[in-house]
């Protein structure tokens, strides 16, 4: 019997994206333009099956490199930057913040130019695709400043779903954080969709246009303690949390979900030690909520 492993084929565009020569969208376009070869033959279909272990793949006339190690980062995106790589208007891109990493990473999802906050960047195309797929319903938490405070009925509309031109929004979580001296309002909003300008359009639909918008967290990964423009690598626990979320593990269990073998007892939880009055901390609201 032959011991040779069975071929493990993947889409050509996926392989090109994984080795870092292009994003998945860029790879698909390049393949359609005839810039990829497999075993000496030009391929025009992004879904062409290839086995990276045995097929000879060339891109733009050169052999593709070996896949780089997977890396995961969080950027506190400032306002005024786009999340794309190429822009006809030559507007500044968030990718300038990761030029010195030594490898190519791509944003996970998008943030509007006028929106700041949490933006994941990685070269793990499979994970990025899973986290942005609508079926996963990954949470995105925002701080939103709007004109005047919404009424209880308007809050209910936002929570149950608002009719927009591209369909009704999914249920959201909305709570008031504070009102300003001028009568405007800061709210915390958590959504599970990734539609273009979703938060702004939701509040426009109920008559409370957004003046400031900051994404506090994406898939539970938070910018807490970071400065605008700062980039940090994710911790191992955070990466595992993202992988769990991409596989449908509930957020409360993601990153620290332990599976026990049948017949083995679970360890008993340790009793909580009472905190002294000196050791207690007051729970504070979000910082940097200007008026």
N, C-alpha and C positions, 0 to 999 in steps of 0.2 A: 504494500500500500504506500502511496505517496504521502510524504509528510509536509509537502508544500502548503503553505497557508492559502486559504481561499481568498480571492481578490476582494478588497474592501474599497468599493468605489464611492466617490463623492462628487458633488457638482463642481465643475471647473471654477466657477466664480467664487465658490466658497473656499477652495484651495488657494486661489490667488489672494483673497482677502486675508486668509490666515497667515500667509507668509509675509504679509505687510507691503506688498507692491501696490495695493490700491484698496479703497473701501469696497464693500460688496457692490454698491451701486455703480461705482466707477469701474469695477472689474466687469460687471455685466455689460456696460456700454462699450468698454474696450474690446471685449470678445466679439460683440456684434459688429464692431468696426474691423475685425480681422486681425487683431494685434496679438492673438494667442495661438500657439501651435502645440499639438499633442502628437508625439512620435513623428515629427516632421510634416504633419498635415495641419493646415490652418483650420481652426474650429470657429464657428460663428454662433453657436448656441451656448448661452451661459450655463445651462443645465447639463452640458455634455459630461457623461460619467468618466472619471479618471481614477486611477489608483496611484497616488503619489509615491508609493514605494517602488513601482515598476515602470510607470509611464514617464517619458521624457517630456517635460513641459517647459515651454519657452514663452516669455512675455516681453513684447517690444524687442524681439530679436535676441534676448538673453535668457539663459537658464534661470529658473526661479530659485531663490535662496532657500536654505533650510528654515523651517518655522522658528521664529524667535520665542523666547520664554514668555509666558502669559503674564501680563502686568495689568494692574487695576489702580486707578487714581480717582480722586475727587477734587474738582475745581470749584472754588467759590467764584462763579462767573459774575463779573461786573456788568453794569448796563453799558450799552453802546457797542457790544460785540456780537457778531453773528456766530452761529455754531457750524457753518459750512466751511469747506476747505477752499473753494474757488467762488469768487463773487464778481460779477461784471462791474459793479459799482465800486469795487476795491475798498469795501468797508473792512475794518479790522476784524480778525477772526480770533476766537478763543484758542485756536491751535498755536498761536504765538506764545501762549503760556507754557506749552509743553515741548517747545522746540529743542530744549537741551536734554530731553530724556534719553536720547540715543536710540529710540525706536518709534515706530509709527503707531499712534493710538487714534481712535475715533470716538466722538461723543456718542453716548447711549441716549437716543432720543434727541429732542431739540428744546431750546429755550429761545423765546423771542428776543430780538435785539434790545428791546426796552425792558426786559425782565432780567433780574439778577437772581443768583442763588445756586443751589446744588446741581452740579452737572458731572455725571460719571464719564470717565474716559477709559477705554481699554482696547487691547488688540485681540480680545476673546470675542470673536464675531458670533459664535454660537450662543454665548451667554447674553450678549447685547441683543441679539434677535429675540431670544426667549423673554427677556425682561420687557421688551417693547411690544410683544405680541398682545393683542387685545384680550385673548382668552385668559391670560394670567391675571389681569386686573391689578397690576402692581400699583401701590399707593404713592401719590405725590402730595406732599403737604406744603401749603403756601400761607404766607402772611399777605393780606390784601388790604390796601387802603382805598376806601370808596367815598364817593360824595354822599354825605348824610347817612344815617343809620337805617338799614332796611327794617320794614315793619315785620311783625311776627308772620303775617301771611306771606310776605316775600321770602322770608327765611325758609318757610315750609316749602315754597315753590323750588327754591334752590336745592333743598335737601331731597325732595322727591323727584326732581327732574324738570328741566326747562326745555321748551320746544325751540330749537334753533334751525337755521336753514338746512343743515346737514343731519337733522334728526334730533330726537329727544336725548338729553343728557342722562347718564346713569345717576343713581342716587349718590349724593355727596354728604359729607359731614361739614357743618358750618356752625361756628360759634363766635360771638362777639368778644373781642379782647379788650377794647377800650374805645371811648369816644374822645375826640380832640376838643380843644377850647372853641374851635370854629364850628363844631357840630358834625364834623366828618367822622368816619368810623374805621377802625382796624378790626379785621376778622381773621380767624384761622379757618382755612378751607382745605379739606382733603378729598381728592378725586382719584378715580382709578382709570381714567381715560387719558389718551395722549393726543387729542385733537388739537389742531392749530388754533392758537389764541383762545383756548377753551374758557379759562377763567374770565378773561376780559369780556368775552361774548355772553357768558352766563349773567354777569352783573349788568351789562348793557340791556339785556332782555328784561330785567326787572327794574330798570330805571335808576341804577346806581353805578355810573361809570367808574372804572378803576383809575386811580392816579398813581399808585405805586404797587409793585408786585414783586415778591421775593419768594423763591422756592426754598423752603427750609430743609426739606429732605426728599430724597428719591429712593424708593424701595427701602425705607427705614434708615438710609445712610444720611447723616445730618451734617450741616456746615457749622454746627455749634462750636464756638471757640475759634473759628477761622476768620481771616481777613479777606476782603475783596481782592481777587487776583491770586490768592494763595492756592497752591496745589499740594496735596499730600497723598502718599500711597495708602491704600486701604489695608487694614489689619487682616490677619488670617481669619479671625472670627467674622469680620464684615464680608469677606469674600465668600465664606461658607454660607453666610446668611443670604447673600444674593443667589447662590446656587440653589439653596433650598427653596427660596421664593420662586425661582424660575421653574422649579419642579412641582409647584403647587403646595408646598408646605405652608401652613398658616404662619403669619408674621410673628405671632407670640412664641412659636416654637422654632422659627428659622434661626440657624446659627448655633443652636445649643440643644438640638433635638437628639436624644440618646435612645437608641433602640436596644432593648434587652432581649437576650435569647430566651426561648421558652424554657421554663424550669429554673431560671435564675431569679432570685428575689431582687427587687429594686432597693437601693439603699434608702434608709429612713432619713427624711430631711432633718437637718440640725435645727434645734429651737433657736428662734431669734433672740439675741441678747438685747435687753432694754438699753436704750440710749440715755445717757445723762442729758440733762437740760442743756449743758454746755455743748454737747455733741450734736444736738438737733439742728436742722437747717430749715429755714423758711423756704417754701416753694415760690419762686418768683416767675413773673410772666416774661414774655420775650423781650429782649433788649432792643435798643436802637429804634424804637417806635417814635419817630419825631412827629411834631405837630403839623 
